């Protein structure tokens, strides 16, 4: 077992490229640079063992190490882009592929990006899948499907580690699965009844133990901070760099990175926490929406909204809030609040309260329980006036049981930094991508049909090359969607290092030749005899005893149906065709068997050949 390592210092690469004389599929890696950086590649499996051969559809880890010729580390602002590149006839050279990526921002559709946005779905059959919303699911460019042994109590993605984290309350542990389709393993054990998970920073994660604890775990799954709570269900609400933890009739606010306590909010008996911002907590109390600040948690200021507030949502920065309300006559309305000015800046009637809402950038996305649309509100115009561009985006699928469908987590997730969301209608099997902007189409940007059971929860996975603490190593997890010749393409930008490093893969096997017919006339006797052979017949399929044939004259003068038998085990099938006229005939199998037909020519005995 050896670790694959390739250095791509400029002089070595140019010398190697000049003297190799290899075929394109096996050519030496290329590199150009002007910044003096070199890069090496190492491949390991998900357990950290070096691999010398990559199997198709198996996840593996790529490690790129950058260094200066003097032995020093790379610049701290180094931001390389890497992708798996398919090699073969007609494919662009390494430099051309890197140039095209810098212009378009995306690699070729045949390639596999190591950075981008994926959506992790948990379906009703307890299976996790990772799907690129920009590509059809059938492409399987970055997608996987992993069956779990029980229904998770909570699901989250830790992007710094490239892991899907899910809890098993019956076992008191949290499992980690390398994305897109690695093997789940125990990440943290002895956690009581973990019922909530939120990703932290630097590879950390928060776990809510329904037995009465809020735990901050490090990248290795070890508990570094434990905050006691009253026993009961724990809810997490992320407010930018802070985390609000609701449990036992109170809400406590913590620094999401360090676990340091920031504030404790005592809630009234009729008060429910609904959202957190970086400096405050939003609650519904007495039918109104209130805000409590971290520096004065006991003082509740009521926001000016008409009607009885039913639900609310905020953006990560704490600038905008959405609220659904119902007045005394039962009419529903949707309101937008500018929290910086503590003012309602938009309101409109609605047929019902929104089911879920997400604010991404300058757009709000609202999903409904009974309406087959996602409503998009353009917030940019509301900063200077009351006019908002609002449009309804139709969903391609509308399951009739959406209101009763099972769900265990959000069914609409942000695709930040894009102003877009991914949404699945509860009970449905279609992943929609909906973009912001007021003047765009009323149709979803994409709709991908999903396989298996309907999803019950979604999570965003921002794929990237994860940088280590020293800053010289970047890692990513991926897999090859198909066999063939592949390489890792790396570029650090214009004027920087560009390299294509070969991957040790098995050659793509040649496809088995398709079965086809061969036919020829055997003159002699009172009848004309046709001999038929089955060429390239699959070895695992027994030859039939008889063949139904359809014989059509090319000039359209006759169509015959016949049956051919095989008198000898090693001989051809034969059929007698009485009174067949001289000419050319197309011989095909009857019964709908899709096998390439044959052309047989019956010569005219009166004409010289």
N, C-alpha and C positions, 0 to 999 in steps of 0.2 A: 504494500500500500504506500503510495507516495503522494506527497502534496504537489499539485501542479503549481509551478511558479515561473513567471516570465517577466524579465525586466525589459523595459522599453526605453533605455537611454538612446538618444538620437543616433550617435555614431554606430552603436551595435546594431540597431535596427536597419540603418541604411546599408551597412556591410552585409548583413544577413539577407536583406531583400535583393541586393545586387548579385549575390552569388548563389542564391538558392536554386533558381530556375525551376521551381515547382509548379504544379498545376494550380489553377486558381483556387480550387476547393481545399488545397492543402498548403497554401502559400504561407510564408512567414508573416507574423503580425507586423502591422505598419505603425509608424509613429512620426509625428512632426511636432516640434515644440520650439518655443523661443524663450521660455521662462526657466529652462534648466531642470524642470521636474522630471522624475521618472516614476513609473507606476509598476507594481507587481501584483499578480493575481494569485489567490489561493482559493481552493474549493474544498468544502467540507460538507458532511451530511448534517442533519439537524441536531445530532448528538455531539458535534464537534470533531468527528473522525474524518481524516483526510480521505478523499475519494480520487480514484484514478480513472473512473468511467462514469458518465452521467447517463442515467436511464430516463427514457421518455416518461413524462407525467409524474416524476418523483421530485419532490421539493428538495432543494439544496441551498447552501449558503455561499454567497460570493463575498470575498474580502479583497478590497483594493487598498494597497498601501502606497502612499505617495512619499517621496523623499527628494531632497536636494543632492546633487553630486557630492557635496561636501559632507553628507551624512546628516544634515539637519532636517527638521521637519518642514512641511509645507506652510504656506501662509494661512493664518487663521480664517481669512475670508474665502478660502478655497471652497468652491461649490460645484463639484463635478457632476456631469450627467452621464449615466451609463444605461445601456440597454443590450438585450440579447439580439444579435443580428444574424439572420439567415444568410448563408453563403451559397452561391451557385451561379450557373450560367445566366447572364442577363441581369445580375444584381449589380448595383453601383459599387464602386470602390469605396474603401473606408473613408477617405477624405471627402468624397462626394456625399456619402451618407451623413457624415457629421455636419457638413455645410447645409444640407437640406434640413436637418433637425434644428440647426440654429435659426434658420429662416422661418420654418413652420411651427416650431415648438413641439413637434410630435415625430416619432420615428415612422418608418414604413408600416403599413397595415400588417405585413407579414412578420414584423419584429415584435419583441416582447419588452415593453418599457419597465424599468425598475423603479420608476417614480410615477405618481399619478394618483387618481382617486378611485377607490373601490368601495363597494357597498357589501357589507357582511350581512347575510340574512340567516335567521334561525327559523326553520319551518316547523309545521305542526307535527312532523315526524321526528323531531329532535335531531335535525341535520343542519350543520353549518355550511354555508356556501359563500364564496368570495367572487364577486362579479364586477367587471369593469362596465360601468353604465354607458361608456362611449362605444362599446363594441357589442355585436350580437352574442348572446349566450352560447350559441352553437360554435362560435369561433374558439372558445376555450383558451383565449390568449392569456388571461390572468383570472382563472376561475378554478374552484375546487369544490368538493363535496365530501364532508366528513360526518359520519354517523356518531352520535353521542349515546352513552349508555343510559342516560336519564334526562328528564327535562331540566334545564338549568334554572336556578333560582334568579340569576341575573346574568347579563351579558354586557361586556364593554370591550373596546379595542384600546390597547396600549401602543400608540404609534411609534414611540421611541424604541420599543423592543420588537415591533412587528408581530405582536401577539394578540390573539383573541382570548380574553379572560372570561371564564364562566364559572359560576359557583354550583356546588352540589350540596344543598342543605342537609341531605340525608347523611352525607359523609363528613360534613363540617370542613370542607376544603374548597379551594379555588384551583381550577384547572387552567393550563395555558396551552394554546395551540398555535404554533407558528403559521402565519398566514403566507400563502393562500390555502394550503392544504397539508399542514404537517400533522405529526402524531401528537394527540393531547397527552399532557403529563401533569402530575401534581405540582403546582407552583407554590401553594401555601396550604398547610394543614393545621388542624387544631383551632379552627376559627369559630366554633359554636354553630350557629345557624346563619351563614352568610346569605343575605337577601338583597344586597345592593352593592354595585361596583361602579366606581368612577375612576378614569385614568388621571394620574397626577402628572407631575413634570419629572424629567430626568429618569424615566423608566419606573417611577413609583406608581402606586395605585391605592385608592381608598376602598375599604370593604366595610359594609355595614352589617354588624352581627345583630340579628334580631333578639339575641339573648341579652343585649344591653351594652354594646361597644361600638365605637367608630375607630377603625384601625387604619393607620397609614403604613403600607408595606413598601420595602425598597425593591430594587430591580431583581433581587434574588428571592423575593417572596417572604423576607423576614420582617416581623413587626418592629417598626422603629418608633411609632407613637401609638398609644392606646388611650382613648378618651372614654370614660364610663358614661353610659346613658341608662335611662330607665328601660327595663325589658319591654319589647314590643317592636312593631314594624318600623324599620328605619328608612327614611327617604333622603336622597341626596339632591341638592339643587346647586348647580354650578353658577357662580357669578364671576366670570372672568378669572382672576387669580385667587378667588376665594371659593370656599365650599360651605354651604349651609346644610346642616344636618338636623332633620326634624325627627323627633322621637320622644314619646313620653310627655306630651303636653308642652314642650318647649323646643326652641330652635337655637342651636349653637353654631357660631360662625368661626371658621378656621382658615388659616393660610393654606392654600391647596398644595404648595410646594413643601413647606416645613412642618405643617401640622400645628403651628402656634395658634392658640386661641385668640380670637379677635373680639367676639361679642357673644352675649347670651340674651336671647329674646324670650321673655315670659309671654305666653299667649293666653288670651281670654278663652273661656269655655266655648264660645261661638266663633273663634278665630282660627283660620286655616292658612298656613303659609303656602303660597303658590309659585313664587319665583324669587330669585336672588340676583342682585346686581353687585358690582365690585364694592360698593360702599353702603348697601342697604338691603332690606328685605321687604318684599311685597306680600301682603296678606289680604284675605277677604274677611271682614268683620262687620256684622250687622248689615250685610248686603252691600257694603261699600268696599272700594279698593283703598287700602291704606299703605303708607310707606313708613318704615322705621329705619333710621340710620344707625350705622355701627357705633358711632360715637355717642348716641343717645338712644339705646335700644328700647327703653321703656316709653318713649314719647312717640305716639302714633299720629301721623298727619294724614287726614283723609284727602284723597285726590278727587277733584271735581268731575264726577261722572254721573249722568242721569241713569235712573233705573237700578235694578238689583243685579249686581255683578255676579256672573256665573263662572267665568274662567278668565285667566290672564296669562300672558307670555311676554318675555323681554328679550332684547338682543344681548349678545355677550358683553358689549361695551357698556350696557346700562343706559343707553340714550333713548331708545324707543320702547314702548310697551303697547301691547294689544289687549283689549278687554272685550268680552262678550257680556251683554247685559239684557235684562228683560224688564219692561215697564209694568205698571199696574194693570194695564189692559191685556197683557200677555204678548205684546209685540217685542220682537228681538231686534237688537242693534249691535253693530260692531264699531268700536271706538279705537282711535290711535292717539296715544299720548306722547308728547315730547317731555321726557322726564327731566331734561336739563332745565326746562322752563316751567315744569309742573303744570302743563296746560294740555287740554284736549285740543288736538289740531284737526281731527277728522272724525266724522261719524256718519253712518249710513244704516238704513234698515236692512235686516237680514231675515231669511225665513226661519233660522234656527241659530243656536249657539255653535261656534266652530268646534270641531272634534279635536283637532290638533293644530298648532300654529308654530311656525319657525320664522325668525327674522334673520336674514343673511344680507350683510352689507346694507344697501339702501332699498331693500325689497322685503315685504312681508308675504308669507305664503300660508294660506289657510285651507285646511282640509275639513270636509263636512261629513256628517254621519249619513245623510240621506241624499245629498246632491252629488252628481257624477262629475264634479269639477274640483280644481284647485284654484282658489281666488288669489290673484297676485296684486298687491298694492305697492305702487312705486312711491317710496317715502322721500325721495330726493326733493320733489316739488313742495312737500309739506314743511320743509325747513324755512321757506320764505312766504308761504301762503296756504290757504285752505284747500286748494285744488289738488286732487290726487288722481293719477291715472290708474284705473282699476280694470282688470280683465279677468275673465274666467277661462281657464284652460281645461278643455275636455279630456277626461281620462278614457283610454281606449277600452278598458274593461270595467264593467259595473256588475259585480256579483250581487245577487238579490239578497243574500244573507249577511251583508256587511255589518248591520247593526248588531247581529248576534254572533259574529265571527270571533273566534278565540284570538287574543293577542296578549303578549306578555311584556311588550316594550313598545317604543315609538315605531310608527309606520310611516313617518315622514322625517327625513334627516337632511341636515345641511350638507352641501357639497362645497363649503368654503375651502379655498378662497374664491371659488367661482360664485357668482350670484345666482345660485341654482339650488334645487333640492331634488332628492330622489324620494319617490313615494310609491307605496303599494297599497291599493285599496284593501282593507281588512276582508279576508276571505278570498281574495283574488290571487292570481299568479302572474301578474304583469308588473314589471318595474318601470315606472315612468320617470323621465327626467324633465323637470319644469324649470325654465329659466326666468329671471327677472326682466324688467323693462316693460314700459306701458304700451309700446307700439308694435309689439311682436305678435306672432300668430296665436290663435286661440287653440292650437294643437300642441301637444307635448313635444319637446325636442326629440325624444326617443321613447320607444316602448319595447321592452324586451320580455318575451315570454319565458317564464321560469319553469323548470321541471320539478316534479315532486309535489309534496304537499304545500298548501298555502303558507307563506311566511307569517310568523307571529311577532317578529321583532326585527328591526334594522339597526345597523351601526355603521358609521363612516370609518373607513380605513385609508388615511392619507399615506400611500406607499412612498417610501423615500429610501435613500441611502443613509443609514444611521451612522453618525460620526462618533468615534470614541472620545474619551476625555482628553487624550493627548492631541487629538486633531489630525493625526496622520493616517488613520484607518477608517474606511467607509465600508459598511456591510449592508447587504440586502439579501432577502430570501425570494427565490423565484423557482420556476420549473420550465422545462421545455414542453411545448404543446404537441410536438411531433418530432419524429426522427430526422436525420439528415446532418448536414454540416453547419455548425453554429460557431459564433465567436462573441466575446464580450467587447462591445464598442464603448470607449470612454473618451470624453472630451471635456476639457476645462474651460472652453470658450475660445474666442478669436485670439490668435497669438499664443495660445497655451498648448498643452499637451493633447494630442489626439492619438489614440492607439486602438487597435483591434487585436484582441488576444484570443487565440483559438481555444475552444472547449473540447475536451476529450469525449466525443460521442461515437456511438456505433453508427456506421453508415446506414442510411435509410434503405431497407430491403427493396429489391425490385419487385413490383407487383406481379402476382401470378398471372400468366397469360389467360385471357378470357376464353372459355370454351367456344368452339366454332365448328361448323359443318364443313366437310369436304365431300364432293360428289363427282361421279363420273359414270357415263353410260358404258355398258359392256355389250357390244353388239353380238348377235348370234341367236339362233333358235327362232321360234315363231313369235316370240314376244321380245320387246326391248327391255333389258334388265338394267336397273339403276343401282349402283353401289354407293353406299353412304358410310362415311367414317365420322366419329366424334373425336375431334382433336382437342388436346389440352383439357380433357375431362378431369375434374377434381378427383384426387386419389381416394378421398374419404366418401365419395358417392359411388355406389355400385351402378354399373351400366344397366340400363333397362333391357328387358327381353325383346321388346318391340318398340319401334319408333313410328309415331304418327307423322306423316309427311304432307306438306302442301307444295305442289309443284305448279308453277305459273310460267307460261310461255312469255318471253319478253315482248313478243309482238301482240300480246293480248288475245291470242286465238284460243287459248284453252287454260283452264284451271282444273287441276286434278288433286284428289285426295287419295292417298295410298298409305299402306302400312308396310314397314320394312322389318324383316326378321333377320336374325344372325345365325346362320346354320352352323358356323364353326366358331369356337370361343375366341380365336385369335383373328378371325376374318372380319370383313365389313358386313354391315347390314345390307340386305338386298331386297328390292321390290321390283315386280314385273309390271311394265307399263305397255299393255297391248296397244297396237296401232298408234304409237307415238310418232308424230311427224318430226322431220329433221328441223333443227333450230336450237335456240338457246333457252335454257330454263333456269329459273330461280328456285332453289330447293330450300325450304325452311321447315322447322319443326312445328307441328300443330300442337294444340293444347295450351297455347300461351307461353311456352318456354322461350325465354329471351336469350337466344343463341344466334350468333352471327350466321346468316344464311350462306349458301354456296351457289356458285354458278356452274351449271353442267351443260355441255354442248353436245348435241346429237348430230353427227355429220350426215350429209346427204350422200348415200352410197353412189349416186349417179354422177357426182361432181368430183373432179380431181382435187386432191388436197394440196 
